[in-house]
Amino acid sequence: MLENIEEIKQAGLTALVEVKDEDALNQWRVTHLGRSSAIMDVFKNMGEVPKEERGAVGRAANQVKQALEAALTEKMAALHEVALQRSLGEEHLDVTLPGRAIPRGRLHPVTQTLREIYRVFADMGFQVYRSREVETDEFNFQLLNFPPHHPAREMQDSFYIKTDEDRGDNPFLLRTHTSPGQIHAMREFSATDPENPPPVRIILPGMCYRYEQVSARYESQFTQVEGLAVGYKITFSDLKGTLSDFARRMFGQDVQARFRASHFPFTEPSAEMDIECFLCGGDGCSVCKGTGWLEILGCGMVHPIVLENGGYDPERYTGFAFGMGPERITMLRHRIEDIRYFWANDLRFLEQF
Amino acid sequence: MKVPLSWIKEYVDIDLPIEDLARRMTLAGLEVEEIRYVGYPLPEGDLRRETKITGFAWGPDKIVVGAILEVMPHPDADKLVLCKLDDGDQVHTVLTGAPNLYEFKGTGPLDSPLKVAYAREGATIINAYEPGDNPTTIKRKKIRGVESYSMACSERELGISDEHEGIILLDSDAPIGVPLADYMGDVVFDIAITPNIARNANVIGVAREVAAITGSALRFPDLEIPREGPSLERRVKIEITDPSLNPRFVFGLIENVKIQPSPYKVQLRLKLTGMRPIDALVDATNYAMLELGEPLHAFDYDVLLQRAKAAGADHPTIITRPAVPGEKLVTLDDIERTLDDFTVLVCDQSGPLALAGVMGGAESEVSGDTTNILLEGAAWNIINTRRTVISQNLTSEAAYRFSRGIHPELAPKGVLRGLKLMHEWAGGTIAGDLIDEYPLPPEDPIVEITPEDVRRWLGIELSVEEIIEILQLLEFKCETASHPPSAVIIRATTPDHRLDIGTGVIGKADLMEEIARVYGYDRIPETRMADDLPPQKGNFDLEMEDALRDLLVGLGLQEVITHRLTSPERETRRLSPDTPPEDALYFTLSNPITPERAVLRHSLLSSVLEIVERNARIRERIAIFEINPVFLASEDGDFPDEAKHLVIALTGPRALADWAGADTAPMDFFDLKGMIDSTLRGLHLEDIRYQAAGHPSFHPGKCARVLLGANQIGVMGELHPQVKENYDLPETPLLAADFDMTAIIDAVPKLFDVPSIPSQPPILEDIALIVDEAIPAAEVEALIRQTGGRTVTNVRLFDIYHGEQIGKGKKSLAYSLTYQNPERTLTDKDAAKLRNKIVKRLERELAAQLRG
């Protein structure tokens, strides 16, 4: 009987050697460990074994069963390993196939530039103030120290709005700059405390319009960002410091800024800020036309007449103002040659940002 | 304005290198836009150039002053001559075809040799026979049998002007053999003149600025003239009718002048400033104007005398007055002009002679026969001059200056300088005195400033002495006064050549600019604001707009920004043909550049559809949005409301076909609706509802109004087929939405709650309900939610079925419900109870049947 049991074990182990896959292994288990397998028959027929031998036969049968089970486990692991190796060896993706396209949205480049400008000035305490695009001559020009027939108006030819009655020297027009917002803002703030108006620190973004033949360099519609700081202790040196800080944040910490005397009716002294060309590092290139400098913004100390018109006493308050063109900044940074791209909205242009 | 440096140097000494000078001038507000080298060598090397540099150099040993001793005929060519030319070293035979030598041909040795610009063998000149400024080197060759190795040059060949008809004939005192560059080389600065420094649009003005920024002294032109003729008394009279229009009027007279060309060096200077030389008289008025800034006008005295006599007077009386509306004058450009009442005229007893400060009349103009010149220098009202320039669409050197302001003190100086130059270049006798009517001398403002003002404005500490030194460089007269308790006050009197300085605090600002410019903007330090930070309020509307932009971009939409100007015709395209005409009025430009952009838009949808159309040719799939205003009349006042809208437009496949089996079905109503839902929920808006609606842009069966609670915030839908035909668009449906931004932003909650995540397990259950086709799905869902209350935490429609099984005119809606109670674990029994309640309600209110 005991030899018989040993044979069962040997037969099972021998058969297992021939097993090559999971199906065969399942078959083997049914044959060698299943309900009608030889070893199970030994247990089933234990009643027929003489009493005194039962202990030894039972132990031997158990040992064989355990041995077969252990062999099964081992074989199963081995087969898994083979299958895994086969899978790792055989399954190859063409990793160069394109990924599934997911449409990506983008902000318009001007929005992107505006946001950068907002962020830099927000860090310095400037908040965004917006005002209307249809203005009167009074707000767009007169209150900003452009009297009627002032020669500086030549630089800002306006689109006028038709009205039923003749409005004389105060027609409606499309604002030529965001500067009328300076007056709106100062009046709004000074009304809160006319004797001691609060300090002002704002930027004024928005669409402006000029009577220009549209070309690669000029658009009849363009965005502008102006800034205004008014207080008791604002100086021209603060203007230089603030705008140089802006230039370094916007164009790189190494960028040098220079200030040239210029003229705007609503500031005095007035200046243009140039920055060292960030494309050529100031060596001269086609973008800076070989000069090494790029004209970035106009600025100056707020003219006393403008402060007065805003409700701020020019004997007590000083301020500075500046203005820049987000399209121009975007064009310089990306060497864009034609300003008309911005409002044409050709997706081939927009999708590059 | 173009100014030759040699001219500036007559009035101020300059020892700075040229480019340094240009940089200093630029920083001080006289922006040098271009430096043109005329004859002088251009700067070497590839150093960075802060200013555009152009020009052409004349080799010093190759191009020299030569003297033509005799002009001889060419043996073999009528159009050529041979010149015997002395270049200081030897006598050459030079061949030329210059027509301005023909008159000397064959006349034998010349009594006074002709001085010319002589280019020796090997000299580099500009090739005049090619377009552009290409250099060429003079080589030895035979022309019609005569050997030629050098030449006498034209201005074109030396890069002076385009003149190539004849050769340059220099003044007779030109020194033979001297390098031409040493004799007449120059450097021309092209300076941008902003309106505030119009006083510097002349040589003295520039020289004064250069003197101030370099700390040198300014010399003033010589105004001493030989007054040999009789007094002007009783020979001409001036009557100013309105001194505010004509504060000063000065006449001088020079008689028996000889009209002839002015000296070559004068002509050269005029050319370098961009002015055309005419003759000695005209050139003298222009030269004096360019030098001093005072425009002069020369009348033919004899013409005026004749007119006076015809009018029965023995001498002309010049009257200045505004024109009578409709009055006419032929100006010297031979145009008959009809005048307005703001145009000021110079008249005599017989009528108008000239547009004051703008242009002379044709009749009294100086002509070839003129021998006696009445020379006018005056001051005119800035605004009247400007308005005339604009209304007549006429500008001139004089008008440019008078419309920016000329100090009346310049009038007699200009006349004296003009007379002196005429006398030098055209001979004649100058009358013994000037006639000078000066009814309205301007007050030269006195401005009081202190070092404290300078500190407060500019942020720099300057002493009283330093401030005075700067102001004196600009010819302000300064005195000090002590003014307890503050320190010393400087009283600065404005010099009598400028009109741009105000009084009081404005005058202070004006002086700050002058102090900062001369001190040097580059020397003012950079500081950070020490002032109080204003109250920080933020800008909620902008923050919300930007949040919305970010949400839309996150959904794969591209932002666009379009033109706000359009035309009513363009906007009509967005409406179906049966739409009644719009009654809202447009804000219309009175001066549009093109009829295509003549009004402010009413519809952002219209603008965005045009962008879809533009891109349809290059892109199959388009998904764009814009947030910007439209311009409809507002309820209060005359301004448009500039209400901001959000427009979204989609067309094309959901995805482009790819190897991985992307969903390429065309986007439809529900793609757009999903985006809108996602966006509005992204702003934490609640109670978003959609109702079938009609709209002139959309398909009547595929259009919805979008509501927040009871408020409509926008419309969405598939574009009306007939609207679509108005545009060049692809076959795929075009989906669009148009929202009122204010309605959205006003509804955005400032705060929103985040409930705890329940730890109790949810029960999920699917139910299918058969309802009439006409019942909106939203109604079914609303009833489920209402009945389920807090316990039904999610309702998701996952299938819609139509078919014979459920009967015609019916649909089956399959929902996945989530039951969850935050406080306790729900049992299947709880769920079944709730489900029964929901189904009962649906059966009762919508005649729904539970599908088995």
Chai-1 contact restraints between the chains, C-beta under 6 A:
chainA,res_idxA,chainB,res_idxB,connection_type,confidence,min_distance_angstrom,max_distance_angstrom,comment,restraint_id
A,R100,B,A660,contact,1.0,0.0,6.0,A-B,restraint_1
A,P103,B,G556,contact,1.0,0.0,6.0,A-B,restraint_2
A,G105,B,V553,contact,1.0,0.0,6.0,A-B,restraint_3
A,G105,B,G556,contact,1.0,0.0,6.0,A-B,restraint_4
A,G105,B,L557,contact,1.0,0.0,6.0,A-B,restraint_5
A,G105,B,Q558,contact,1.0,0.0,6.0,A-B,restraint_6
A,R106,B,Q558,contact,1.0,0.0,6.0,A-B,restraint_7
A,L107,B,V553,contact,1.0,0.0,6.0,A-B,restraint_8
A,L107,B,E559,contact,1.0,0.0,6.0,A-B,restraint_9
A,H108,B,E559,contact,1.0,0.0,6.0,A-B,restraint_10
A,H108,B,I561,contact,1.0,0.0,6.0,A-B,restraint_11
A,V110,B,I561,contact,1.0,0.0,6.0,A-B,restraint_12
A,T111,B,E559,contact,1.0,0.0,6.0,A-B,restraint_13
A,G125,B,L533,contact,1.0,0.0,6.0,A-B,restraint_14
A,V128,B,N539,contact,1.0,0.0,6.0,A-B,restraint_15
A,V128,B,L542,contact,1.0,0.0,6.0,A-B,restraint_16
A,R132,B,E642,contact,1.0,0.0,6.0,A-B,restraint_17
A,V134,B,F639,contact,1.0,0.0,6.0,A-B,restraint_18
A,V134,B,P640,contact,1.0,0.0,6.0,A-B,restraint_19
A,H149,B,I383,contact,1.0,0.0,6.0,A-B,restraint_20
A,H149,B,R386,contact,1.0,0.0,6.0,A-B,restraint_21
A,P151,B,P195,contact,1.0,0.0,6.0,A-B,restraint_22
A,P151,B,R404,contact,1.0,0.0,6.0,A-B,restraint_23
A,A152,B,P195,contact,1.0,0.0,6.0,A-B,restraint_24
A,F159,B,L589,contact,1.0,0.0,6.0,A-B,restraint_25
A,Y160,B,S590,contact,1.0,0.0,6.0,A-B,restraint_26
A,Y160,B,N591,contact,1.0,0.0,6.0,A-B,restraint_27
A,I161,B,F587,contact,1.0,0.0,6.0,A-B,restraint_28
A,K162,B,T588,contact,1.0,0.0,6.0,A-B,restraint_29
A,K162,B,S590,contact,1.0,0.0,6.0,A-B,restraint_30
A,P198,B,P534,contact,1.0,0.0,6.0,A-B,restraint_31
A,P199,B,D531,contact,1.0,0.0,6.0,A-B,restraint_32
A,P199,B,D532,contact,1.0,0.0,6.0,A-B,restraint_33
A,P199,B,P534,contact,1.0,0.0,6.0,A-B,restraint_34
A,V200,B,P534,contact,1.0,0.0,6.0,A-B,restraint_35
A,R201,B,P534,contact,1.0,0.0,6.0,A-B,restraint_36
A,Q221,B,H563,contact,1.0,0.0,6.0,A-B,restraint_37
A,G231,B,D531,contact,1.0,0.0,6.0,A-B,restraint_38
A,K233,B,A530,contact,1.0,0.0,6.0,A-B,restraint_39
A,K233,B,D531,contact,1.0,0.0,6.0,A-B,restraint_40
A,I234,B,D531,contact,1.0,0.0,6.0,A-B,restraint_41
A,T235,B,G459,contact,1.0,0.0,6.0,A-B,restraint_42
A,F236,B,L458,contact,1.0,0.0,6.0,A-B,restraint_43
A,F236,B,G459,contact,1.0,0.0,6.0,A-B,restraint_44
A,F236,B,I524,contact,1.0,0.0,6.0,A-B,restraint_45
A,S237,B,G459,contact,1.0,0.0,6.0,A-B,restraint_46
A,S237,B,I524,contact,1.0,0.0,6.0,A-B,restraint_47
A,S237,B,P525,contact,1.0,0.0,6.0,A-B,restraint_48
A,S237,B,T527,contact,1.0,0.0,6.0,A-B,restraint_49
A,D238,B,T527,contact,1.0,0.0,6.0,A-B,restraint_50
A,D238,B,M529,contact,1.0,0.0,6.0,A-B,restraint_51
A,K240,B,E526,contact,1.0,0.0,6.0,A-B,restraint_52
A,G241,B,E526,contact,1.0,0.0,6.0,A-B,restraint_53
A,G241,B,T527,contact,1.0,0.0,6.0,A-B,restraint_54
A,G241,B,R528,contact,1.0,0.0,6.0,A-B,restraint_55
A,S244,B,E526,contact,1.0,0.0,6.0,A-B,restraint_56
A,F259,B,Y521,contact,1.0,0.0,6.0,A-B,restraint_57
A,R260,B,T26,contact,1.0,0.0,6.0,A-B,restraint_58
A,R260,B,L27,contact,1.0,0.0,6.0,A-B,restraint_59
A,A261,B,A28,contact,1.0,0.0,6.0,A-B,restraint_60
A,A261,B,G29,contact,1.0,0.0,6.0,A-B,restraint_61
A,A261,B,R517,contact,1.0,0.0,6.0,A-B,restraint_62
A,H263,B,T194,contact,1.0,0.0,6.0,A-B,restraint_63
A,H263,B,N196,contact,1.0,0.0,6.0,A-B,restraint_64
A,E268,B,A509,contact,1.0,0.0,6.0,A-B,restraint_65
A,E268,B,E513,contact,1.0,0.0,6.0,A-B,restraint_66
A,P269,B,M512,contact,1.0,0.0,6.0,A-B,restraint_67
A,P269,B,E513,contact,1.0,0.0,6.0,A-B,restraint_68
A,P269,B,A516,contact,1.0,0.0,6.0,A-B,restraint_69
A,D283,B,R48,contact,1.0,0.0,6.0,A-B,restraint_70
A,G284,B,R48,contact,1.0,0.0,6.0,A-B,restraint_71
A,G290,B,R49,contact,1.0,0.0,6.0,A-B,restraint_72
A,T291,B,E50,contact,1.0,0.0,6.0,A-B,restraint_73
A,G292,B,R48,contact,1.0,0.0,6.0,A-B,restraint_74
A,P304,B,V505,contact,1.0,0.0,6.0,A-B,restraint_75
A,P304,B,I506,contact,1.0,0.0,6.0,A-B,restraint_76
A,P304,B,A509,contact,1.0,0.0,6.0,A-B,restraint_77
A,P314,B,V505,contact,1.0,0.0,6.0,A-B,restraint_78
A,E315,B,V505,contact,1.0,0.0,6.0,A-B,restraint_79
A,W343,B,H563,contact,1.0,0.0,6.0,A-B,restraint_80
A,N345,B,V560,contact,1.0,0.0,6.0,A-B,restraint_81
A,N345,B,I611,contact,1.0,0.0,6.0,A-B,restraint_82
A,L347,B,N615,contact,1.0,0.0,6.0,A-B,restraint_83
A,L347,B,R619,contact,1.0,0.0,6.0,A-B,restraint_84
A,L350,B,Q558,contact,1.0,0.0,6.0,A-B,restraint_85
